Amino acid sequence: MPLSPLSPAMAATFAPPVMAARRWLDGVSFPPERPLINVSQAAPAAAPPQGLRQAIADAALHDVNAHLYGPVLGLPALRAEVATQWSRAYAGTVTPEQVAITQGCNQAFAAALATLAAPGDEVIVPTPWYFNHKMWLDMASVRTVALTTGHDLLPDPEAAAALITPKTRAIVLVSPNNPGGVEYPAALMRAFYTLAQRHKIALIVDETYRDFDSREGAAHDLFTDPDWAQTLIQLYSFSKAYRLTGHRVGAIVASTARLQEVEKFLDTVAICPGQLGQIGALWGMRNLQDWVAEERLEILRRRAAMARGLKTLEGWQVLGCGAYFAYVTHPFTTPSPEAAQWLVREAGVLLLPGTMFMPDTDPNGARQMRIAFANVDCAGIDCLIERLAALPT
């Protein structure tokens, strides 16, 4: 029976990469002595701390409002807490009215884009890119303009400037980067901010992994500009720091005027973010600073183990390593999609090929792979390196 009409933009959007990779596991068995090492997805695999779970449980049992519709832009207490902590962390001024809570950071990106771009407009995105950003741009019929990066995976503001046209609406940066792992220097962030400001376009900065940045202090000084809200749109996720992936809690920090437009989008899509997840996020922000600091140190230990191990692998080259990710070139003669599927069968390792983060026309993707190591402890990383080292190239 033929399908009813299908949106051309949706039909042209590629399938979710993580789900596609999981299908490579079908029919493959992993013996007890060599279990699967899954480094395909950047999401905490453990539950939140006991205190946070208790706060959610108490709200579920005793707070009737936790089960009702809430404010479209999020709980006022959580918006105020973000504003207070951000103002302190970035040495700038963020007000509660400049914060909106969303159903995860992907929704934050979609909502921000909905206020910026119409079909046929353009958004500049460095490659390798976060595939869900590309997927949403495709669904919205907004043209993704690829900004190629070099071996350090750092985008060049001058190269970006050459790509700006009258249709350009925004530049998107992710730092620490997904999939590359690199941390963008503060001066580079400022250069992109100045570029966006000069051309009167938006700078969208996704800082989902800000809690695991290896640098001390603020990663940039953009919020110190009194007029930051005219240019900057910051996105954040509570999922990684507080292990709230299943509760879908994210945030947009932007101008009050833009958030009035965001409210239209959020009211239409979800009406309001989930109450219990917000309650958990608020409790975490108020009570888990020391715990998050220790989580960061553990991720940094795993990052060091990953970087150390990769240096021992003949034929592998590290392009970026930080936050949850290592981004590498592989030594195999086959392109990365075939090599990644071969790794499942031959090494019991599931990772993602670089082609999932690149335009089809970019040959670099066939030589690259992403390793999401945050869910593998240091001993597991050593085991991963041993398996990769044993493979024929």
C-alpha positions as CSV (number, residue, x, y, z in Angstrom):
1,M,0.0,0.0,0.0
2,P,1.6,3.3,-1.0
3,L,2.5,5.9,1.6
4,S,0.5,9.1,2.0
5,P,2.6,12.1,1.0
6,L,5.9,12.4,2.8
7,S,7.7,15.7,3.3
8,P,10.7,15.9,0.9
9,A,12.8,17.5,3.6
10,M,12.1,14.7,6.0
11,A,12.7,12.1,3.4
12,A,16.0,13.6,2.5
13,T,17.2,13.6,6.1
14,F,19.5,10.8,7.0
15,A,18.5,8.2,9.6
16,P,19.6,8.6,13.3
17,P,23.3,7.5,13.3
18,V,23.4,5.9,16.7
19,M,20.3,3.8,16.0
20,A,21.8,2.8,12.6
21,A,25.0,1.7,14.3
22,R,23.1,-0.3,16.9
23,R,21.7,-2.4,14.1
24,W,25.2,-3.6,13.4
25,L,25.0,-5.7,16.6
26,D,22.1,-7.8,15.2
27,G,23.2,-11.4,14.9
28,V,26.6,-10.8,16.5
29,S,27.4,-12.7,19.7
30,F,29.9,-11.4,22.3
31,P,31.3,-14.2,24.5
32,P,31.7,-13.5,28.2
33,E,35.5,-13.3,27.9
34,R,35.1,-10.6,25.3
35,P,32.0,-8.5,25.9
36,L,31.1,-5.7,23.7
37,I,32.9,-2.4,24.3
38,N,30.3,0.3,23.3
39,V,31.9,3.6,22.5
40,S,29.3,4.8,20.1
41,Q,27.2,7.1,22.2
42,A,28.0,10.0,24.5
43,A,25.5,9.5,27.4
44,P,25.9,8.6,31.0
45,A,25.1,4.9,31.6
46,A,24.6,5.2,35.4
47,A,21.7,6.6,37.4
48,P,21.9,10.0,39.1
49,P,23.2,10.1,42.7
50,Q,20.9,8.9,45.5
51,G,20.0,12.4,46.7
52,L,18.9,13.6,43.3
53,R,16.8,10.5,42.8
54,Q,15.3,11.0,46.2
55,A,14.4,14.6,45.4
56,I,12.6,13.4,42.2
57,A,10.8,10.6,44.2
58,D,9.7,12.9,46.9
59,A,8.3,15.3,44.3
60,A,6.5,12.5,42.5
61,L,4.9,11.3,45.7
62,H,4.1,14.6,47.5
63,D,4.1,17.5,45.0
64,V,0.8,17.6,43.0
65,N,2.2,20.4,40.8
66,A,5.0,18.1,39.6
67,H,2.4,16.2,37.6
68,L,0.7,19.2,36.0
69,Y,1.6,21.5,33.2
70,G,4.2,24.0,34.2
71,P,5.5,27.3,32.7
72,V,6.3,26.9,29.1
73,L,9.8,28.4,29.6
74,G,10.5,26.3,32.6
75,L,10.4,26.4,36.4
76,P,11.2,30.0,37.6
77,A,13.5,28.6,40.4
78,L,15.6,26.6,37.9
79,R,15.8,29.5,35.5
80,A,17.0,31.7,38.3
81,E,19.5,29.2,39.5
82,V,21.0,28.9,36.0
83,A,21.2,32.7,35.7
84,T,22.9,33.0,39.1
85,Q,25.5,30.3,38.5
86,W,26.1,31.4,34.9
87,S,26.7,35.1,36.0
88,R,29.2,33.9,38.5
89,A,30.9,31.3,36.3
90,Y,31.3,33.6,33.3
91,A,31.8,36.9,35.2
92,G,28.9,38.4,33.3
93,T,25.3,39.2,33.8
94,V,22.5,36.7,32.9
95,T,19.0,37.3,34.2
96,P,16.3,34.6,34.8
97,E,14.3,36.1,31.9
98,Q,17.2,35.3,29.6
99,V,17.0,31.5,30.5
100,A,14.6,29.0,29.1
101,I,14.4,25.3,30.0
102,T,13.8,22.8,27.2
103,Q,13.1,19.1,26.8
104,G,16.8,18.4,26.3
105,C,19.5,20.3,24.4
106,N,18.5,19.0,21.0
107,Q,15.1,20.7,21.5
108,A,17.0,23.9,22.6
109,F,18.8,23.9,19.2
110,A,15.6,23.3,17.3
111,A,13.8,26.1,19.2
112,A,16.6,28.5,18.7
113,L,16.8,27.7,15.0
114,A,13.1,28.2,14.6
115,T,13.5,31.8,15.7
116,L,16.3,32.4,13.3
117,A,15.9,30.7,10.0
118,A,13.3,30.0,7.3
119,P,13.5,27.4,4.5
120,G,16.2,28.4,2.1
121,D,18.3,30.3,4.7
122,E,21.8,29.2,5.6
123,V,23.6,28.3,8.8
124,I,27.4,27.8,9.0
125,V,28.5,24.6,10.9
126,P,32.1,23.4,11.3
127,T,32.9,19.9,10.2
128,P,33.0,17.3,11.7
129,W,29.6,18.3,12.9
130,Y,27.1,17.0,15.6
131,F,24.8,15.0,13.4
132,N,21.6,16.0,15.2
133,H,22.3,19.6,14.4
134,K,22.6,18.7,10.7
135,M,19.5,16.5,10.8
136,W,17.3,19.4,12.2
137,L,18.7,21.9,9.7
138,D,17.8,19.4,6.9
139,M,14.3,18.8,8.3
140,A,13.8,22.6,8.5
141,S,15.0,23.0,4.9
142,V,17.7,25.3,6.1
143,R,21.0,24.9,4.1
144,T,23.9,23.7,6.2
145,V,27.1,25.4,5.0
146,A,30.1,23.3,6.0
147,L,33.1,25.0,7.5
148,T,36.0,22.7,7.0
149,T,38.5,22.4,9.8
150,G,42.1,21.3,9.7
151,H,44.0,18.6,11.5
152,D,43.5,20.4,14.8
153,L,39.7,20.5,14.2
154,L,39.6,24.2,15.1
155,P,37.4,26.3,12.8
156,D,38.9,29.4,11.1
157,P,36.9,32.7,11.5
158,E,38.4,34.0,8.3
159,A,37.2,31.0,6.4
160,A,33.8,31.4,8.0
161,A,33.7,35.0,6.9
162,A,34.1,33.9,3.3
163,L,31.1,31.7,3.6
164,I,28.7,34.4,4.9
165,T,26.0,35.5,2.4
166,P,22.8,37.5,2.7
167,K,21.0,34.3,3.5
168,T,23.3,33.4,6.5
169,R,21.5,33.5,9.8
170,A,23.9,31.9,12.3
171,I,27.2,30.2,13.0
172,V,27.1,27.1,15.2
173,L,30.0,26.2,17.5
174,V,30.1,23.2,19.9
175,S,32.8,23.4,22.7
176,P,34.0,21.1,24.1
177,N,33.3,19.6,20.7
178,N,31.1,16.8,19.7
179,P,32.4,14.8,17.9
180,G,35.9,16.2,17.9
181,G,36.6,16.5,21.6
182,V,38.6,19.7,21.1
183,E,38.1,22.7,23.4
184,Y,37.9,26.0,21.5
185,P,40.3,28.7,22.9
186,A,38.6,31.7,24.4
187,A,40.3,34.0,21.8
188,L,38.7,31.8,19.0
189,M,35.3,32.1,20.6
190,R,35.7,35.8,20.8
191,A,36.8,36.0,17.2
192,F,33.6,34.2,16.0
193,Y,31.5,36.3,18.3
194,T,33.0,39.5,16.8
195,L,32.4,38.1,13.3
196,A,28.8,37.3,14.0
197,Q,28.3,40.7,15.7
198,R,29.8,42.5,12.6
199,H,27.5,40.7,10.2
200,K,24.4,40.9,12.5
201,I,23.9,37.1,12.6
202,A,23.6,34.9,15.6
203,L,26.4,32.9,17.2
204,I,24.9,29.6,18.6
205,V,27.3,28.1,21.2
206,D,26.4,24.6,22.3
207,E,28.1,23.9,25.7
208,T,26.6,20.6,26.5
209,Y,30.0,19.4,27.8
210,R,31.1,22.5,29.6
211,D,31.2,20.7,32.9
212,F,34.0,18.5,31.6
213,D,36.3,21.1,30.1
214,S,39.9,20.5,31.2
215,R,40.5,24.2,31.7
216,E,40.0,26.0,35.0
217,G,37.6,28.9,35.0
218,A,35.4,30.2,32.3
219,A,36.0,28.8,28.8
220,H,35.2,32.2,27.2
221,D,34.4,35.8,28.1
222,L,31.4,36.3,25.8
223,F,28.9,37.0,28.7
224,T,31.0,39.9,29.9
225,D,29.8,41.9,26.9
226,P,26.9,44.0,28.2
227,D,25.2,43.4,24.8
228,W,25.9,39.7,24.6
229,A,22.2,38.9,24.1
230,Q,22.1,40.7,20.8
231,T,24.4,38.0,19.2
232,L,25.0,35.0,21.5
233,I,22.6,32.1,21.9
234,Q,24.0,29.5,24.4
235,L,22.7,26.0,24.7
236,Y,23.2,23.6,27.6
237,S,22.3,20.1,28.7
238,F,21.7,18.9,32.3
239,S,21.9,15.3,31.0
240,K,25.7,14.8,31.2
241,A,26.5,16.6,34.5
242,Y,23.6,15.1,36.5
243,R,22.9,11.9,34.6
244,L,19.4,13.0,33.6
245,T,19.4,11.8,30.0
246,G,16.0,10.0,30.4
247,H,14.4,13.2,31.9
248,R,15.4,15.4,28.9
249,V,16.3,18.7,30.5
250,G,18.2,21.4,28.6
251,A,18.5,25.2,28.4
252,I,18.7,28.2,26.1
253,V,20.4,31.3,27.3
254,A,19.5,34.2,25.0
255,S,17.8,37.6,24.8
256,T,14.4,38.0,26.5
257,A,13.0,39.0,23.1
258,R,14.2,35.9,21.5
259,L,12.9,33.7,24.3
260,Q,9.4,35.2,23.7
261,E,9.6,33.7,20.2
262,V,11.1,30.4,21.6
263,E,8.0,30.2,23.9
264,K,5.8,29.9,20.8
265,F,7.8,26.9,19.6
266,L,8.0,25.2,22.9
267,D,4.3,25.6,23.7
268,T,3.5,24.0,20.3
269,V,5.9,21.1,20.6
270,A,5.8,20.1,24.3
271,I,3.8,22.7,26.1
272,C,6.3,22.6,29.0
273,P,9.5,20.7,30.0
274,G,8.9,17.8,32.3
275,Q,8.5,18.9,35.9
276,L,10.3,16.0,37.6
277,G,13.4,16.4,35.5
278,Q,13.6,20.1,36.2
279,I,13.2,19.4,40.0
280,G,16.1,17.0,39.7
281,A,18.2,19.5,37.8
282,L,17.5,22.2,40.3
283,W,18.4,19.9,43.2
284,G,21.6,18.9,41.4
285,M,22.6,22.5,40.8
286,R,22.1,23.4,44.5
287,N,23.6,20.3,46.0
288,L,26.0,18.4,43.7
289,Q,28.8,20.9,42.9
290,D,31.4,18.7,44.7
291,W,30.1,15.6,43.1
292,V,30.1,17.1,39.6
293,A,33.7,18.3,40.2
294,E,34.7,14.7,41.0
295,E,32.8,13.5,37.9
296,R,34.9,16.0,35.8
297,L,38.1,14.7,37.3
298,E,37.1,11.1,36.4
299,I,36.4,12.1,32.9
300,L,39.8,13.8,32.7
301,R,41.4,10.6,33.9
302,R,39.7,8.7,31.2
303,R,40.7,11.3,28.7
304,A,44.3,10.9,29.7
305,A,44.1,7.1,29.5
306,M,42.5,7.4,26.0
307,A,45.2,9.8,24.7
308,R,47.9,7.7,26.2
309,G,46.6,4.5,24.7
310,L,46.0,6.0,21.2
311,K,49.6,7.1,21.1
312,T,50.7,3.4,21.2
313,L,48.6,2.4,18.2
314,E,50.4,2.1,15.0
315,G,48.7,3.9,12.1
316,W,46.1,5.7,14.2
317,Q,46.2,9.5,14.5
318,V,44.5,11.6,17.2
319,L,42.8,14.7,15.8
320,G,41.0,15.6,19.0
321,C,40.6,14.2,22.5
322,G,38.5,15.8,25.2
323,A,35.2,15.8,27.2
324,Y,33.5,12.6,26.1
325,F,35.3,12.0,22.8
326,A,38.4,11.0,20.9
327,Y,38.3,11.7,17.2
328,V,40.8,9.8,15.1
329,T,42.0,8.7,11.7
330,H,42.2,4.9,11.3
331,P,44.8,2.8,9.5
332,F,42.4,0.4,7.7
333,T,42.2,0.2,3.9
334,T,38.4,0.1,3.9
335,P,36.4,3.3,4.4
336,S,35.2,4.0,8.0
337,P,31.6,2.8,7.6
338,E,32.8,-0.7,6.5
339,A,35.7,-0.7,9.0
340,A,33.3,0.2,11.9
341,Q,31.1,-2.7,11.1
342,W,34.1,-5.0,10.8
343,L,35.3,-3.8,14.3
344,V,32.0,-5.0,15.8
345,R,32.6,-8.5,14.5
346,E,36.4,-8.8,14.8
347,A,37.1,-6.8,18.0
348,G,33.7,-6.5,19.8
349,V,34.0,-2.7,19.5
350,L,31.1,-0.4,18.5
351,L,32.1,3.1,17.4
352,L,30.9,5.6,14.8
353,P,32.5,6.3,11.4
354,G,33.5,9.8,10.5
355,T,31.1,9.8,7.6
356,M,28.3,10.2,10.1
357,F,29.7,13.7,10.9
358,M,30.6,14.9,7.5
359,P,29.0,15.9,4.2
360,D,28.9,13.1,1.7
361,T,31.2,15.0,-0.5
362,D,34.0,15.3,2.1
363,P,36.5,12.3,1.6
364,N,37.9,12.9,5.1
365,G,35.0,11.1,6.7
366,A,36.1,7.8,5.3
367,R,39.4,8.0,7.2
368,Q,38.0,9.1,10.5
369,M,36.2,7.6,13.5
370,R,34.7,8.9,16.8
371,I,35.3,7.1,20.1
372,A,32.9,8.1,22.9
373,F,34.9,6.9,25.9
374,A,33.1,8.6,28.8
375,N,31.2,5.4,29.7
376,V,34.3,3.2,29.8
377,D,36.6,3.3,32.9
378,C,40.4,3.4,32.6
379,A,40.7,-0.4,32.7
380,G,38.1,-0.6,30.0
381,I,40.0,1.9,27.9
382,D,43.1,-0.2,28.3
383,C,41.2,-3.2,27.1
384,L,39.9,-1.2,24.1
385,I,43.4,-0.2,23.1
386,E,44.6,-3.8,23.4
387,R,41.8,-5.0,21.1
388,L,42.6,-2.3,18.5
389,A,46.3,-3.0,18.7
390,A,45.7,-6.7,18.0
391,L,43.9,-6.0,14.7
392,P,45.6,-6.5,11.3
393,T,45.9,-3.3,9.3
